[in-house]
């Protein structure tokens, strides 16, 4: 499943599947977008990637497939 990205959008914030140029959802606030993307990532067992207004990655959160799981 594709990772879910929260990215800035001309109308607020967008949730977009990795590799897709089309937003799945556009919200007014970043928090709304993060909550929606987190739900999708959990359902799809994928990664949640949150970007800042400058487009740079701020945080990542794994919901199933972690390419670097903790050791121990």
Secondary structure, 3 states (H helix, E strand, C coil): CCCEEEEEECCEEEEEECCCCCCCEEECCHHHHHHHHHHHHHHHCCEEEEECCCCCEEEEEECCCCCCCCCC
